[in-house]
Amino acid sequence: MTALLANPLVQLVIALLALLGFVGLNGLVLVWMERKVVGFIQRRPGPFEVGPHGLLQPLADALKLIGKQLVTPRGADRPLFWLAPILSVMPVPLCFLPIPFSPLLTGMELNVGVVLILAFSGLNVLALCLAGWGSNNKYSLLGAARAVSQSVAYEIPLLLTVLCIAFQSGSLNLNVIAGHQSGILHWNLWVQPLAFVMFFIAATAETNRAPFDLPEAESELTAGHHTEYSGMGFGLFMLAEYMYMIIICGMAAVLFMGGWDGPVAPGWWWMVIKIYAMLAAMMWFRWTFPRVRFDQLLNVCWKWLIPLGLANLLATALIMKLVG
């Protein structure tokens, strides 16, 4: 039995199954959390009837989505239309694999873990593009075009901030990066505050969260790329959005906030606390700031974030050269 568990393939399968359970549980938790946060901001209780304090409301909503009929719009490209939501959620377990929740709690330690996450999370843009193209709906097509433009733009400052941390740590291994930040005073957050702010802004745009949710702006495009989706087609898109939020917040926790580093409590507790603190901030942004125009969204990236990111990267490289 011990020899079987020592097999890397068996360990990978166990890690993927555990991550799938984690994905499903956190999807329910985040739906409840977002509705409670918006309720608090709008001075109302939020979901309150199904279960204590509405805790079972997300489960009821999930069962309702599962029971809804799956409708394919007339004139839609059926294979592309149904491939899109599946493709959106498929990379999620792979993106979770390199994220360390503690020194011993990592799905798979990789020397290029950061690259793997950025590569596979990019497939979500292809999924949104297929959804818009395959729906045969003008609102969906406009939403897909916006999603591609937004993602292409904001991936650049995201990569620039990640490169700053890679230069500092000398590694793309998330375990190594977290290990270099032992003690709160050694967190990269204090050394690279500009990179952290830029990373968080770019991450909000990459996950299509308000005030940067232009690909699905209800006031203009009804629901953008998922206008024509019903039942679990829409449910998969919603689940994927929340999971990419956790992935990007997990990366931010490891890159800038020491990952599992923290006193008294076990490391994985601190990792979860940091992730959920940033998730709460993203939800607060959504229900506080007004949605920007699309030209303003792209101007923020091309005119501000990219030049600042390049300057910060050059400064980091220069300092590392002088110190090294």
C-alpha positions in Angstrom: 0.0 0.0 0.0 2.8 2.4 0.9 4.6 1.6 -2.4 1.3 2.3 -4.3 0.9 5.7 -2.5 4.6 6.6 -3.3 3.8 6.3 -7.1 3.8 9.8 -8.5 0.9 9.0 -10.8 -1.2 7.8 -7.8 -0.3 11.0 -5.9 -1.3 13.1 -8.9 -4.7 11.4 -9.1 -5.3 11.8 -5.4 -4.3 15.5 -5.5 -6.7 16.1 -8.5 -9.6 14.4 -6.7 -8.9 16.4 -3.5 -8.7 19.6 -5.6 -12.0 18.8 -7.3 -13.7 18.5 -3.9 -12.0 21.8 -2.8 -13.3 23.5 -6.0 -16.9 22.3 -5.4 -17.0 23.2 -1.7 -15.4 26.7 -2.3 -17.8 27.4 -5.2 -20.7 27.0 -2.7 -19.0 29.1 0.0 -18.1 31.9 -2.4 -21.7 32.2 -3.7 -23.0 32.5 -0.2 -20.2 34.9 0.8 -20.7 37.2 -2.1 -24.4 37.5 -1.5 -23.8 38.2 2.2 -21.2 40.8 1.3 -23.5 42.6 -1.1 -26.3 42.4 1.5 -24.1 44.0 4.1 -23.0 46.8 1.8 -26.6 47.4 0.8 -27.9 47.2 4.4 -30.0 44.1 4.0 -29.5 40.5 5.4 -28.9 38.7 2.1 -30.0 35.0 1.9 -31.5 34.1 5.2 -34.3 31.5 4.8 -32.7 28.3 3.5 -30.7 26.8 6.4 -29.2 28.8 9.3 -28.3 32.3 8.0 -29.0 31.1 4.4 -26.0 28.6 4.5 -27.9 26.1 2.3 -29.1 28.7 -0.2 -26.1 28.0 -2.6 -26.9 24.3 -2.5 -30.5 25.0 -3.4 -29.4 27.3 -6.2 -27.0 24.6 -7.5 -29.8 22.0 -7.5 -32.0 24.4 -9.4 -29.4 25.0 -12.1 -28.8 21.2 -12.4 -32.6 20.7 -12.9 -32.9 23.4 -15.6 -33.3 22.5 -19.3 -30.2 22.9 -21.5 -31.3 24.9 -24.5 -29.3 25.4 -27.6 -30.2 28.7 -29.5 -31.4 28.4 -33.0 -28.6 29.0 -35.4 -25.9 28.4 -32.8 -22.8 26.3 -33.5 -23.7 23.5 -31.2 -20.2 21.9 -30.7 -18.6 25.2 -30.0 -21.5 26.4 -27.9 -21.3 23.5 -25.4 -17.5 23.1 -25.6 -17.0 26.7 -24.2 -18.3 26.1 -20.6 -16.4 22.8 -20.3 -13.2 24.4 -21.6 -13.6 27.2 -19.1 -13.7 24.9 -16.1 -11.3 22.2 -17.3 -8.0 23.9 -16.5 -9.0 24.8 -12.9 -7.6 21.7 -11.2 -4.3 21.9 -13.1 -3.9 25.6 -12.1 -4.4 24.6 -8.4 -1.7 21.9 -8.5 1.4 24.1 -8.0 -0.1 26.4 -5.4 1.4 25.5 -2.0 -1.0 25.6 1.0 1.9 24.6 3.3 5.4 23.1 2.8 3.9 19.6 2.7 0.5 20.4 1.2 1.1 21.0 -2.5 -0.6 19.1 -5.3 2.6 19.0 -7.3 5.7 21.0 -6.8 7.0 22.3 -10.1 10.1 24.4 -10.9 7.9 26.4 -13.4 4.7 26.4 -11.4 4.0 30.1 -12.1 4.3 29.5 -15.8 1.9 26.6 -15.7 -0.8 28.6 -13.9 -0.5 31.5 -16.3 -0.5 29.2 -19.3 -3.5 27.1 -18.4 -5.6 30.0 -17.0 -5.2 31.6 -20.4 -7.5 28.9 -21.8 -10.4 30.6 -20.1 -10.2 33.5 -22.7 -10.5 30.9 -25.5 -13.6 29.5 -23.8 -15.2 33.0 -23.6 -14.3 33.6 -27.3 -15.9 30.3 -28.3 -19.0 31.1 -26.2 -19.5 34.4 -27.9 -18.8 33.1 -31.4 -20.9 29.9 -31.0 -24.0 31.5 -29.5 -25.1 33.3 -32.7 -26.0 36.4 -30.6 -24.7 39.9 -31.2 -24.4 40.6 -27.4 -22.4 37.4 -26.9 -20.1 38.2 -29.8 -19.4 41.8 -28.5 -18.7 40.3 -25.0 -16.3 37.8 -26.5 -14.5 40.5 -28.4 -14.2 42.6 -25.2 -12.9 39.5 -23.2 -10.1 38.9 -25.7 -9.0 42.5 -25.9 -9.1 42.8 -22.1 -7.3 39.6 -21.4 -4.5 40.3 -24.0 -4.0 43.8 -22.5 -4.0 42.9 -18.8 -1.8 39.7 -19.1 1.2 42.0 -19.8 1.2 43.9 -16.5 0.4 40.7 -14.7 3.5 39.0 -16.2 5.7 42.1 -15.5 4.8 42.0 -11.8 5.4 38.2 -11.6 8.8 38.7 -13.3 9.8 41.2 -10.5 9.2 38.5 -7.9 10.9 35.9 -10.0 14.0 38.1 -10.3 14.0 38.6 -6.5 13.6 35.0 -5.6 15.6 33.5 -8.5 12.9 30.9 -9.1 9.5 30.3 -10.7 8.7 27.6 -8.1 6.0 28.9 -5.8 7.3 26.8 -2.8 10.7 28.5 -3.2 9.2 31.9 -3.5 7.1 31.4 -0.3 10.0 29.9 1.5 12.1 33.1 0.9 9.5 35.2 2.9 9.8 33.7 6.4 8.5 36.3 8.8 6.0 39.1 8.1 8.8 41.7 7.7 10.3 39.7 4.8 7.1 39.6 2.8 7.5 40.8 -0.8 4.5 43.1 -0.1 6.8 45.5 1.7 9.6 45.3 -0.9 7.3 45.4 -4.0 4.2 47.4 -3.0 3.7 48.9 -6.5 3.9 45.4 -8.0 1.3 44.1 -5.6 -1.2 46.9 -6.4 -0.6 46.4 -10.1 -1.0 42.6 -9.8 -4.3 43.0 -7.9 -5.7 45.4 -10.5 -4.6 43.2 -13.4 -6.0 40.1 -11.6 -9.4 41.8 -11.1 -9.5 42.6 -14.8 -8.3 39.1 -15.8 -11.1 37.5 -13.8 -13.7 39.8 -15.3 -14.7 41.2 -12.0 -16.3 44.6 -11.5 -15.5 47.4 -12.1 -13.8 45.6 -15.0 -16.5 43.2 -15.9 -17.1 44.7 -19.4 -17.3 41.4 -21.2 -20.6 40.6 -19.4 -21.8 44.1 -18.6 -25.5 43.7 -17.8 -26.3 47.4 -18.5 -25.0 47.1 -22.1 -24.8 43.4 -23.2 -27.4 41.8 -21.0 -24.9 39.1 -19.9 -22.3 39.2 -22.6 -20.7 35.9 -23.6 -23.1 33.8 -21.5 -26.3 35.5 -22.5 -27.7 32.4 -24.2 -26.6 29.9 -21.6 -29.1 28.2 -19.2 -28.8 25.6 -16.4 -25.4 24.1 -15.8 -23.9 25.9 -18.9 -24.2 29.1 -17.0 -23.4 27.3 -13.8 -20.0 26.2 -15.2 -19.1 29.7 -16.2 -20.0 31.0 -12.8 -18.0 28.3 -11.0 -15.0 28.9 -13.3 -15.1 32.6 -12.5 -15.0 32.0 -8.7 -12.3 29.4 -9.1 -10.0 31.7 -11.1 -10.5 34.2 -8.4 -9.2 31.7 -5.8 -6.3 30.8 -8.1 -5.2 34.4 -8.6 -5.6 35.3 -4.9 -3.6 32.2 -4.1 -0.8 33.3 -6.4 -0.9 36.8 -4.8 -0.7 35.3 -1.3 2.3 33.2 -2.3 4.1 35.9 -4.3 3.6 38.9 -2.0 2.3 37.7 1.4 4.5 34.8 2.4 2.1 32.1 1.4 1.6 29.8 4.5 3.7 32.1 6.7 2.0 33.1 10.0 2.2 32.6 13.7 0.5 30.0 16.0 -2.0 28.4 13.5 -1.0 25.8 10.9 0.3 27.2 7.6 -2.6 26.1 5.5 -5.0 28.1 7.8 -3.0 31.2 7.1 -3.0 30.5 3.4 -6.8 30.2 3.3 -7.2 33.4 5.5 -5.1 35.4 3.1 -6.9 34.1 0.0 -10.3 34.8 1.5 -9.2 38.3 2.7 -8.4 39.2 -0.9 -11.6 37.6 -2.2 -13.5 39.8 0.2 -11.7 42.8 -1.2 -12.6 41.8 -4.8 -16.3 41.5 -3.7 -16.1 44.8 -2.0 -14.8 46.4 -5.2 -17.6 44.9 -7.2 -20.4 46.4 -5.1 -18.7 49.7 -4.4 -17.1 51.1 -7.6 -19.0 52.0 -10.8 -18.3 50.1 -14.0 -15.7 51.9 -16.2 -16.1 52.4 -20.0 -14.2 50.0 -22.2 -11.9 52.6 -23.6 -11.0 53.7 -20.0 -10.3 50.1 -19.1 -7.8 49.7 -21.9 -6.3 53.1 -21.3 -5.5 52.2 -17.7 -3.6 49.2 -18.9 -1.7 50.5 -21.9 -1.0 54.1 -20.6 -0.4 53.4 -17.0 0.1 49.8 -15.8 2.4 48.6 -18.6 4.8 51.7 -18.4 4.8 51.4 -14.6 5.4 47.7 -14.8 8.3 48.0 -17.1 9.9 50.8 -14.9 9.4 48.6 -11.8 10.9 45.6 -13.6 14.0 47.6 -14.7 14.4 49.0 -11.2 14.2 45.5 -9.7 16.7 44.1 -12.2 19.1 47.0 -11.5 18.9 46.7 -7.7 19.3 42.9 -7.9 22.4 43.4 -10.1 23.9 45.9 -7.7 23.1 43.9 -4.6 24.1 40.6 -6.2 
